[in-house]
């Protein structure tokens, strides 16, 4: 098992080659792939959280890309994921009202 490196987007090796270098890569097995996706999600969330408002949409798109890859790895289609999200929003609500809970009396 390789412990170095990080999960990168599919076209990154080609971009590296185009820029004149030769990337060293391998294809992760299923267990490593899922673990690396989870790590990547944390990395992308951290980048989003530290981004300014101008960069935030691009970083949020990266988070969404990883979420979609995780869903696909779990066998969940994008429309299924959206249905799950809608059901939770219907049952518990979304975040549009900006409610902050501070405890109970």
TIVO-2410 file (N, C-alpha, C; in nm, 3 decimals):
# residues 105
REC num residu      c1      c2      c3 atome chaine
REC   1      X   0.085  -0.118   0.000     N      A
REC   1      X   0.000   0.000   0.000    CA      A
REC   1      X   0.089   0.123   0.000     C      A
REC   2      X   0.054   0.220  -0.083     N      A
REC   2      X   0.127   0.346  -0.092    CA      A
REC   2      X   0.075   0.441   0.016     C      A
REC   3      X   0.166   0.507   0.086     N      A
REC   3      X   0.122   0.602   0.188    CA      A
REC   3      X   0.148   0.746   0.146     C      A
REC   4      X   0.213   0.764   0.033     N      A
REC   4      X   0.244   0.899  -0.013    CA      A
REC   4      X   0.138   0.947  -0.110     C      A
REC   5      X   0.153   1.071  -0.148     N      A
REC   5      X   0.068   1.126  -0.252    CA      A
REC   5      X  -0.068   1.168  -0.203     C      A
REC   6      X  -0.149   1.213  -0.298     N      A
REC   6      X  -0.284   1.254  -0.265    CA      A
REC   6      X  -0.373   1.230  -0.385     C      A
REC   7      X  -0.499   1.218  -0.361     N      A
REC   7      X  -0.597   1.201  -0.467    CA      A
REC   7      X  -0.605   1.331  -0.545     C      A
REC   8      X  -0.597   1.321  -0.678     N      A
REC   8      X  -0.606   1.439  -0.763    CA      A
REC   8      X  -0.713   1.416  -0.870     C      A
REC   9      X  -0.759   1.524  -0.929     N      A
REC   9      X  -0.857   1.515  -1.037    CA      A
REC   9      X  -0.799   1.438  -1.154     C      A
REC  10      X  -0.888   1.376  -1.232     N      A
REC  10      X  -0.849   1.285  -1.340    CA      A
REC  10      X  -0.755   1.346  -1.444     C      A
REC  11      X  -0.769   1.472  -1.472     N      A
REC  11      X  -0.689   1.533  -1.579    CA      A
REC  11      X  -0.556   1.593  -1.531     C      A
REC  12      X  -0.531   1.587  -1.402     N      A
REC  12      X  -0.408   1.647  -1.349    CA      A
REC  12      X  -0.281   1.583  -1.408     C      A
REC  13      X  -0.271   1.450  -1.421     N      A
REC  13      X  -0.149   1.395  -1.482    CA      A
REC  13      X  -0.124   1.449  -1.623     C      A
REC  14      X  -0.228   1.464  -1.703     N      A
REC  14      X  -0.212   1.519  -1.837    CA      A
REC  14      X  -0.168   1.664  -1.835     C      A
REC  15      X  -0.219   1.740  -1.740     N      A
REC  15      X  -0.178   1.880  -1.727    CA      A
REC  15      X  -0.030   1.888  -1.688     C      A
REC  16      X   0.012   1.799  -1.599     N      A
REC  16      X   0.153   1.796  -1.558    CA      A
REC  16      X   0.240   1.761  -1.679     C      A
REC  17      X   0.197   1.663  -1.760     N      A
REC  17      X   0.273   1.625  -1.880    CA      A
REC  17      X   0.280   1.742  -1.978     C      A
REC  18      X   0.169   1.810  -1.996     N      A
REC  18      X   0.165   1.925  -2.087    CA      A
REC  18      X   0.263   2.033  -2.043     C      A
REC  19      X   0.283   2.043  -1.911     N      A
REC  19      X   0.375   2.143  -1.857    CA      A
REC  19      X   0.521   2.095  -1.856     C      A
REC  20      X   0.545   1.976  -1.913     N      A
REC  20      X   0.682   1.930  -1.932    CA      A
REC  20      X   0.738   1.836  -1.827     C      A
REC  21      X   0.658   1.794  -1.731     N      A
REC  21      X   0.706   1.700  -1.629    CA      A
REC  21      X   0.638   1.565  -1.649     C      A
REC  22      X   0.691   1.463  -1.584     N      A
REC  22      X   0.632   1.328  -1.592    CA      A
REC  22      X   0.579   1.290  -1.454     C      A
REC  23      X   0.446   1.284  -1.438     N      A
REC  23      X   0.389   1.252  -1.307    CA      A
REC  23      X   0.408   1.104  -1.273     C      A
REC  24      X   0.425   1.078  -1.146     N      A
REC  24      X   0.430   0.941  -1.095    CA      A
REC  24      X   0.296   0.917  -1.027     C      A
REC  25      X   0.220   0.821  -1.077     N      A
REC  25      X   0.086   0.796  -1.026    CA      A
REC  25      X   0.059   0.646  -1.014     C      A
REC  26      X  -0.047   0.614  -0.946     N      A
REC  26      X  -0.101   0.478  -0.944    CA      A
REC  26      X  -0.251   0.489  -0.922     C      A
REC  27      X  -0.323   0.384  -0.948     N      A
REC  27      X  -0.468   0.382  -0.929    CA      A
REC  27      X  -0.499   0.318  -0.794     C      A
REC  28      X  -0.572   0.390  -0.711     N      A
REC  28      X  -0.608   0.339  -0.578    CA      A
REC  28      X  -0.710   0.226  -0.590     C      A
REC  29      X  -0.700   0.132  -0.500     N      A
REC  29      X  -0.802   0.029  -0.489    CA      A
REC  29      X  -0.926   0.086  -0.422     C      A
REC  30      X  -1.035   0.009  -0.415     N      A
REC  30      X  -1.160   0.061  -0.360    CA      A
REC  30      X  -1.152   0.116  -0.218     C      A
REC  31      X  -1.086   0.046  -0.128     N      A
REC  31      X  -1.078   0.092   0.011    CA      A
REC  31      X  -0.994   0.219   0.022     C      A
REC  32      X  -0.880   0.220  -0.046     N      A
REC  32      X  -0.795   0.338  -0.041    CA      A
REC  32      X  -0.866   0.457  -0.106     C      A
REC  33      X  -0.935   0.431  -0.218     N      A
REC  33      X  -1.007   0.538  -0.288    CA      A
REC  33      X  -1.108   0.604  -0.195     C      A
REC  34      X  -1.187   0.525  -0.124     N      A
REC  34      X  -1.288   0.581  -0.033    CA      A
REC  34      X  -1.220   0.661   0.079     C      A
REC  35      X  -1.111   0.607   0.133     N      A
REC  35      X  -1.037   0.678   0.238    CA      A
REC  35      X  -0.981   0.808   0.185     C      A
REC  36      X  -0.922   0.803   0.066     N      A
REC  36      X  -0.863   0.923   0.007    CA      A
REC  36      X  -0.971   1.027  -0.026     C      A
REC  37      X  -1.089   0.983  -0.070     N      A
REC  37      X  -1.199   1.077  -0.094    CA      A
REC  37      X  -1.240   1.148   0.034     C      A
REC  38      X  -1.247   1.074   0.142     N      A
REC  38      X  -1.283   1.136   0.270    CA      A
REC  38      X  -1.177   1.238   0.312     C      A
REC  39      X  -1.049   1.203   0.293     N      A
REC  39      X  -0.941   1.297   0.323    CA      A
REC  39      X  -0.953   1.421   0.235     C      A
REC  40      X  -0.982   1.399   0.107     N      A
REC  40      X  -0.994   1.510   0.012    CA      A
REC  40      X  -1.109   1.600   0.050     C      A
REC  41      X  -1.219   1.543   0.099     N      A
REC  41      X  -1.332   1.625   0.142    CA      A
REC  41      X  -1.288   1.719   0.254     C      A
REC  42      X  -1.216   1.667   0.352     N      A
REC  42      X  -1.166   1.751   0.461    CA      A
REC  42      X  -1.074   1.861   0.409     C      A
REC  43      X  -0.987   1.825   0.316     N      A
REC  43      X  -0.894   1.923   0.257    CA      A
REC  43      X  -0.971   2.034   0.184     C      A
REC  44      X  -1.071   1.994   0.104     N      A
REC  44      X  -1.147   2.093   0.028    CA      A
REC  44      X  -1.233   2.180   0.120     C      A
REC  45      X  -1.288   2.122   0.227     N      A
REC  45      X  -1.365   2.202   0.322    CA      A
REC  45      X  -1.274   2.304   0.390     C      A
REC  46      X  -1.155   2.263   0.429     N      A
REC  46      X  -1.060   2.357   0.489    CA      A
REC  46      X  -1.028   2.472   0.395     C      A
REC  47      X  -1.008   2.440   0.266     N      A
REC  47      X  -0.979   2.545   0.168    CA      A
REC  47      X  -1.098   2.639   0.153     C      A
REC  48      X  -1.219   2.585   0.154     N      A
REC  48      X  -1.338   2.669   0.146    CA      A
REC  48      X  -1.346   2.761   0.269     C      A
REC  49      X  -1.325   2.705   0.386     N      A
REC  49      X  -1.337   2.782   0.510    CA      A
REC  49      X  -1.234   2.896   0.518     C      A
REC  50      X  -1.119   2.877   0.457     N      A
REC  50      X  -1.016   2.981   0.463    CA      A
REC  50      X  -1.022   3.076   0.343     C      A
REC  51      X  -1.111   3.051   0.248     N      A
REC  51      X  -1.119   3.135   0.128    CA      A
REC  51      X  -1.194   3.265   0.156     C      A
REC  52      X  -1.155   3.369   0.084     N      A
REC  52      X  -1.232   3.493   0.091    CA      A
REC  52      X  -1.357   3.479   0.004     C      A
REC  53      X  -1.444   3.577   0.008     N      A
REC  53      X  -1.570   3.568  -0.065    CA      A
REC  53      X  -1.550   3.551  -0.216     C      A
REC  54      X  -1.445   3.608  -0.270     N      A
REC  54      X  -1.420   3.597  -0.414    CA      A
REC  54      X  -1.382   3.455  -0.454     C      A
REC  55      X  -1.303   3.387  -0.372     N      A
REC  55      X  -1.257   3.252  -0.403    CA      A
REC  55      X  -1.352   3.144  -0.353     C      A
REC  56      X  -1.443   3.179  -0.264     N      A
REC  56      X  -1.531   3.080  -0.200    CA      A
REC  56      X  -1.614   2.998  -0.298     C      A
REC  57      X  -1.675   3.057  -0.402     N      A
REC  57      X  -1.755   2.975  -0.493    CA      A
REC  57      X  -1.674   2.864  -0.561     C      A
REC  58      X  -1.551   2.894  -0.602     N      A
REC  58      X  -1.467   2.792  -0.665    CA      A
REC  58      X  -1.431   2.682  -0.566     C      A
REC  59      X  -1.400   2.720  -0.444     N      A
REC  59      X  -1.368   2.620  -0.341    CA      A
REC  59      X  -1.491   2.536  -0.307     C      A
REC  60      X  -1.607   2.599  -0.303     N      A
REC  60      X  -1.731   2.526  -0.276    CA      A
REC  60      X  -1.761   2.427  -0.388     C      A
REC  61      X  -1.731   2.465  -0.512     N      A
REC  61      X  -1.748   2.373  -0.625    CA      A
REC  61      X  -1.657   2.251  -0.609     C      A
REC  62      X  -1.537   2.272  -0.555     N      A
REC  62      X  -1.447   2.159  -0.529    CA      A
REC  62      X  -1.506   2.066  -0.424     C      A
REC  63      X  -1.567   2.123  -0.320     N      A
REC  63      X  -1.633   2.042  -0.217    CA      A
REC  63      X  -1.743   1.959  -0.282     C      A
REC  64      X  -1.823   2.023  -0.366     N      A
REC  64      X  -1.933   1.953  -0.433    CA      A
REC  64      X  -1.882   1.840  -0.521     C      A
REC  65      X  -1.772   1.861  -0.590     N      A
REC  65      X  -1.714   1.756  -0.676    CA      A
REC  65      X  -1.676   1.634  -0.593     C      A
REC  66      X  -1.616   1.657  -0.477     N      A
REC  66      X  -1.578   1.545  -0.390    CA      A
REC  66      X  -1.702   1.477  -0.332     C      A
REC  67      X  -1.803   1.555  -0.294     N      A
REC  67      X  -1.928   1.498  -0.242    CA      A
REC  67      X  -1.991   1.408  -0.348     C      A
REC  68      X  -1.994   1.453  -0.471     N      A
REC  68      X  -2.051   1.371  -0.579    CA      A
REC  68      X  -1.971   1.243  -0.601     C      A
REC  69      X  -1.838   1.253  -0.592     N      A
REC  69      X  -1.754   1.133  -0.606    CA      A
REC  69      X  -1.779   1.035  -0.492     C      A
REC  70      X  -1.792   1.087  -0.371     N      A
REC  70      X  -1.822   1.001  -0.256    CA      A
REC  70      X  -1.958   0.934  -0.272     C      A
REC  71      X  -2.056   1.009  -0.317     N      A
REC  71      X  -2.190   0.951  -0.339    CA      A
REC  71      X  -2.183   0.841  -0.444     C      A
REC  72      X  -2.114   0.866  -0.554     N      A
REC  72      X  -2.101   0.765  -0.659    CA      A
REC  72      X  -2.031   0.641  -0.606     C      A
REC  73      X  -1.928   0.660  -0.523     N      A
REC  73      X  -1.856   0.547  -0.465    CA      A
REC  73      X  -1.948   0.464  -0.374     C      A
REC  74      X  -2.045   0.530  -0.312     N      A
REC  74      X  -2.142   0.461  -0.227    CA      A
REC  74      X  -2.260   0.406  -0.306     C      A
REC  75      X  -2.259   0.427  -0.438     N      A
REC  75      X  -2.366   0.378  -0.523    CA      A
REC  75      X  -2.489   0.468  -0.524     C      A
REC  76      X  -2.471   0.595  -0.488     N      A
REC  76      X  -2.582   0.690  -0.482    CA      A
REC  76      X  -2.572   0.784  -0.602     C      A
REC  77      X  -2.673   0.782  -0.685     N      A
REC  77      X  -2.679   0.871  -0.802    CA      A
REC  77      X  -2.706   1.014  -0.757     C      A
REC  78      X  -2.665   1.114  -0.838     N      A
REC  78      X  -2.690   1.254  -0.800    CA      A
REC  78      X  -2.837   1.283  -0.772     C      A
REC  79      X  -2.928   1.226  -0.851     N      A
REC  79      X  -3.071   1.253  -0.826    CA      A
REC  79      X  -3.118   1.188  -0.696     C      A
REC  80      X  -3.060   1.073  -0.661     N      A
REC  80      X  -3.091   1.010  -0.532    CA      A
REC  80      X  -3.043   1.097  -0.417     C      A
REC  81      X  -2.922   1.149  -0.430     N      A
REC  81      X  -2.866   1.235  -0.326    CA      A
REC  81      X  -2.953   1.359  -0.307     C      A
REC  82      X  -2.999   1.415  -0.417     N      A
REC  82      X  -3.086   1.532  -0.409    CA      A
REC  82      X  -3.219   1.497  -0.342     C      A
REC  83      X  -3.273   1.379  -0.371     N      A
REC  83      X  -3.398   1.336  -0.306    CA      A
REC  83      X  -3.378   1.319  -0.155     C      A
REC  84      X  -3.265   1.265  -0.116     N      A
REC  84      X  -3.234   1.250   0.027    CA      A
REC  84      X  -3.225   1.388   0.092     C      A
REC  85      X  -3.155   1.481   0.023     N      A
REC  85      X  -3.143   1.617   0.075    CA      A
REC  85      X  -3.280   1.683   0.087     C      A
REC  86      X  -3.365   1.668  -0.014     N      A
REC  86      X  -3.498   1.727  -0.011    CA      A
REC  86      X  -3.583   1.668   0.101     C      A
REC  87      X  -3.574   1.538   0.122     N      A
REC  87      X  -3.651   1.473   0.229    CA      A
REC  87      X  -3.608   1.527   0.366     C      A
REC  88      X  -3.477   1.541   0.385     N      A
REC  88      X  -3.429   1.596   0.512    CA      A
REC  88      X  -3.474   1.741   0.529     C      A
REC  89      X  -3.469   1.818   0.421     N      A
REC  89      X  -3.512   1.958   0.428    CA      A
REC  89      X  -3.661   1.966   0.455     C      A
REC  90      X  -3.738   1.876   0.398     N      A
REC  90      X  -3.882   1.874   0.421    CA      A
REC  90      X  -3.914   1.840   0.566     C      A
REC  91      X  -3.840   1.744   0.621     N      A
REC  91      X  -3.864   1.698   0.758    CA      A
REC  91      X  -3.808   1.794   0.862     C      A
REC  92      X  -3.688   1.845   0.839     N      A
REC  92      X  -3.617   1.923   0.942    CA      A
REC  92      X  -3.592   2.068   0.901     C      A
REC  93      X  -3.615   2.100   0.775     N      A
REC  93      X  -3.591   2.235   0.726    CA      A
REC  93      X  -3.452   2.248   0.667     C      A
REC  94      X  -3.427   2.366   0.610     N      A
REC  94      X  -3.296   2.398   0.555    CA      A
REC  94      X  -3.226   2.495   0.647     C      A
REC  95      X  -3.155   2.589   0.589     N      A
REC  95      X  -3.081   2.688   0.667    CA      A
REC  95      X  -3.113   2.831   0.625     C      A
REC  96      X  -3.214   2.849   0.543     N      A
REC  96      X  -3.247   2.980   0.487    CA      A
REC  96      X  -3.290   3.082   0.592     C      A
REC  97      X  -3.350   3.036   0.701     N      A
REC  97      X  -3.400   3.129   0.804    CA      A
REC  97      X  -3.291   3.177   0.899     C      A
REC  98      X  -3.170   3.125   0.887     N      A
REC  98      X  -3.053   3.169   0.966    CA      A
REC  98      X  -3.075   3.157   1.117     C      A
REC  99      X  -3.143   3.053   1.160     N      A
REC  99      X  -3.174   3.032   1.302    CA      A
REC  99      X  -3.051   2.982   1.376     C      A
REC 100      X  -3.022   3.046   1.489     N      A
REC 100      X  -2.913   3.004   1.577    CA      A
REC 100      X  -2.976   2.953   1.706     C      A
REC 101      X  -2.950   2.827   1.741     N      A
REC 101      X  -3.004   2.768   1.863    CA      A
REC 101      X  -2.904   2.788   1.975     C      A
REC 102      X  -2.950   2.835   2.089     N      A
REC 102      X  -2.860   2.859   2.202    CA      A
REC 102      X  -2.891   2.772   2.322     C      A
REC 103      X  -2.981   2.676   2.307     N      A
REC 103      X  -3.014   2.586   2.417    CA      A
REC 103      X  -3.163   2.585   2.446     C      A
REC 104      X  -3.200   2.517   2.553     N      A
REC 104      X  -3.341   2.505   2.593    CA      A
REC 104      X  -3.363   2.569   2.730     C      A
REC 105      X  -3.489   2.601   2.762     N      A
REC 105      X  -3.525   2.653   2.895    CA      A
REC 105      X  -3.589   2.546   2.976     C      A
***
